[in-house]
Amino acid sequence: MLVNFVISKDLNSGILRDIYQRYTDYPSNELSIVISEQPIEQADIYHYHRPHLETKLVSPAVVTVHHDPEDIDVWLEPAKFEGRYREADMVVCLNSLQVDFYKNQGIEHTCIIPHGYDTKILYNDVPKTYQPEQKLKLGVISKRYDRRFKGEVYQDELMLRLDPERFSFIFVGAGRTEDVLIARNLGFEAEVFEFLPYRMFGNLYRSMDFLLMVSNYEGGPANLPEAIASGTPMLCTKVGMAPDMLLDGVNGFFLSGNIDQDMKIFHKIAHNEQGIVEHLFQGSVRERTAISWEQVIEKHLDMYRNIIANRQALTTIQESVLV
């Protein structure tokens, strides 16, 4: 099976580059991947990752929704994508929120295949240990963007409200030095890694008590399945894959985005009311709501096979009618 990953334009996306590499490295006698800016000749499937940069898709076509369709960024306006999504044989969504959005637009040929986790780096089946005398470490793992859509406004307000005697921070991602300076000026113990080799992410998640993800918009993010694989409870806004992966009160809590309302959650955690921290630690190991990258690729293979089989069946029917 020859699958052409059509990237339309090489924008040097580290996230997409990592995804492509996982497919090209996948041990399969069936799958062959060719990555190109323009469609190649005679591929079995054309999988588009930036379909809004195309004027027409080559069939049979698959598109993946990598972004949040609710994002107000002018470059991500739904109208820029809609035509290509309607052309595609299948629209791959990362989460159910995307499926619901496009269903309301009349686009129903969708499926959900989320981001996965790396089984060689991120897996833990032993609950974290709660130590009352130690501060609870909140981990923020994402690049800092000028648009501040990763929830930096909320995060800054949160740091003004939290007790530095009960919480500390670790920030990972380009631009996060700005955050660590804010945290330290407010009296928090905080560390930062603007770049951390991915092979170190297992240690990273083991070092934190909670993943803090307070984005306004998300397609993924990748840190959610990573947290789940590592047994790290999550404190998340209801965006991206969070509603599909976070079981409220079991492996984390949903944050409303209203700081006054959410402080009740942080107060409960800070004081370990009714043993909530231990409960979340245990629930985060027990509930495996994410899948591995190997499973992600197998789901794509199943989808590709179905599209090819349906195309072949349609061709057979058309040929029989002509006869």
N, C-alpha and C positions, 0 to 999 in steps of 0.2 A: 504494500500500500504506500503510494507516494503522496505525501502531504506537503503542500507548499505553504509555508508561513509567509504571508505577504505583509511586509511591514510598512509599505507605501513610501516611507521616508525614514531614514536612519537618524533618529533624534537622540541617540545615545542614552536611552533609558536603562538605568541599571537594573530596575525591577524586571522589565521585559526581557532584558538580556539574560538574566538569571533564569527566567521561565523557559526561554528558548533552549538554554543549555541543558536543562533537566530533560527536555524531550530528545535532544540529539544524543544525550548520554544514556538514554533508557535502553536497557538490553532487550531488544525485540528483533526477531527474524522477520516480523511482518511489517514493521513501521520504518519508513525512510523519510527523513525530514530535509527539506531544502528551504533555506531562508533567503528571501530576496525582496528587493524594493518593488519590483514589478513581477506580475505573474509569469511563471515559466510555462513551457508547452507541456500539455498532456499529463498534468498531475491528476491524481484520483480525487483529491480534495484541495480546495483553496481556502485556507484559514486566514482571515483578515483580522489584524490587531489594531489597525487605525483606519477603519472603513470610511470615516468622515473625510479622509483625504482622497478618496476615490470618486470617480463619476459614474462608474458602473463596475459591478462585480463579475468575475468569471465563475461560471458554475461548474460543478456543485460547490457552493460557497457556505462557509461558516464564519460568523463574526463573534468576537468576544467583547462584552461590555466591561471595560476595565475601570470605568469611572462611575461616580454617583450622578444619575440623571437629574437629581434635584439640585446639583451644584449650580450656583448662579454665575460662575465664570463664563464670560462671553464666548470663549473658545469651546465650551462644552454644551452649547445650546442644543436641546434635543432635535431641533430642525436640521442641524448639520448631520445628524446620524440617521434620521428616520427613513429616508429613501433607501439607503443601503441596507438597513435592517429588514425592510420589507422585501428586498430582493433575495435575501439570504435563505438558504435551505433551513438553517438553524441559527438562533441567536443564543449564545451561551452567556448566562448570567452568573455572577458570583454569589448572588443572594436573592432571597425571596422579595425583598423590597424592590429590586430592579424588575423582577418578573411582574409584580403588581403594577408598577409604573407603566410598563410597556403594554400590559393587558388593557389598561385604561386608554391607551393610544390605538387599540385595535391590533396590536402585534402579539399574537398568541403562540407562534412557533418558537417557543423558548424552552430552555432546560437550565437547571442549576448545577454548576460544577464549581465549587469554591476553590480558593487557594488551599494548599496543603501544608504539611510540615515535613521537615527532613528527619527521617527516622535514624539517621546516623549521628545526628547532633542533638536532637530535641526529643527526649523521652524520659519520663520519670514515673515510676509507679509507687513511690514512697511519699506520703504527705509531708509537706513542710512542717517544721517544728515551731510552735509558738513559744516564745520566750518573753514573759511579761516585762522583764527588766530592760529589754532591748527595744529600740525604736523600730517601727514598722516602715520598711523601705518601699516607696512607690517608684515604679519604673516607667519612664516615658521613652518610647522607642519610635522615633520618626524624625524625618528631616524637618527643619523649621522653614516654613515658606513665608514670603513677604505678605501673602494674602491672609495669613494667620487663620486659615481654615482648619488647622489642626487643634483649635480650641485654646490658643494661647491667652486670649482675653479671660476666659473662664479659669484657666490654670493660674494666671496671675492673681485673680481674686481668691481662688482657693488657697493659695499660699499665704495670703493675708489673714485667712481665717483659721488655718490649721495650727496646731500646737507643735513648735519645733522640738519639744521634749518628748513627743510621741511619734513623730514622723520624720523620715529623711527621704532623700531623692537620689535617683540615678537617671541621668539623661544620656541617651544614645542617638546620635544622628547629626548630620551637618547643620551647623548654625545653633546647636543647643548650648554652646558656651554662654550665650545670652541668658538662657534660663538658669544655668547654674549660678551665675552672678546674682541674679535676682533672688534666688533661693538663699544663697549664703548671706546676702545683705539683710535678709529677714530672719537670720539666726538658724537656718537649717543646715544640718550636715548634708552635703551634696557633692556628687562627683559627676564627671561628664566624659564621654568618649565621642568625639565628633566622627571618628571612624573606628569601627571595631570589626576585625575579621570575622566572617560568619562562623568559622569553626569555633569561635569563642562564645557563641550565643547560648550554648548549653550552660556554661558557667554563669553567663549573664542572668539568665532566668532563675538559676538556683540561688543567686545572690539577692534577689528581690522577693518581697512578700506579696505585692500586688502589681498587676499591670494597670496603669492609668491611661485610658484612651478617651479623650474628650473632644474628638473632632466634630466639626459641624457637618462635614460631608466625607463620605468614604465609599470607595468601590469595594475594598477589602475590609480592613487592612491586613497585611500578612502577619502582623504581630498577634492577632487573635488565635489562629491555629497554633502558632508557636507557644503561646501561653498555655493553651489547653494541653498540648503535648508534654509540656514541662511541669504540669500540675500547678500552675500559677493562677490564682483567682484574679478575676478581671473587674475593674470599675470602669464602666463604659457608657457613653451616650448611645442612643438607639439608632445607630447608623450602620451602613454597610452590612457585613456578615454578623454583626453582634446579635440581632434578634434570632438568628438561626443557631448561634453557638453558645450564648450565655443563658443559663437557667437561673433566673433571678432568685437570689437567696440560697442557691446551691453551689454554684462555682463562681459566684460574683454578684454584683449588683448593677442594675441599670441606673444611670444618672440622668436626671431630667434636664440638666442644663440650667436649672434655677438654683443658684448657689445657696439660698436660704433653705430650700427644701432638701437639697442634697447634703447639707451639713449634718442632718440627722443621721445619715448613713455613716459619714466619717466619724461622728461622735460615738456611734455604736461600735465601730471598729476600733477606735482609739482606746476605748475602755473595755473591749472584749465582752460586751454585754451578752449574757446568756451563752458564753463560750462561742460567739459567732465566728471568731477568727479560726479556731480549730475546726469548726463546722465547715467553713469555706475551704480550708486547706484539704480536708478529707474529701469534700465534694468535688474539688478540682481534679483529684486523682481518680475518683470513682466514675465521673461522667466524662466520657470521651466523645465529645460532640464535634470533633474535627477529624479529617481523614488525611492520610499521608500523601506525598506527591506521587508515589507509585499508584495509589488508588485513583488519584486525580487523572493521571495519564491513561489508566485503564478505562475510566469513564469516557474519556475523549475517544479512545479506540472503539469502544462500543458504539458511540454516536456516529463516528466516521463509517463504521461497517453498516449501520442502519441506513445512513444516507445513500451509500453506494448501492446497497441491496434494493432500496426503494426506487432509485434511478433505473437500475437494471430491469426491475419488474415493470416499470412504466414503459420503458423502451420495448420490452417484449410485447406488452399489450398493444402499443401503437403499431408495431410491425405486424401483429396478427390481424389487426383491423384493416391494414392496407392490403394484406393478402386476400 
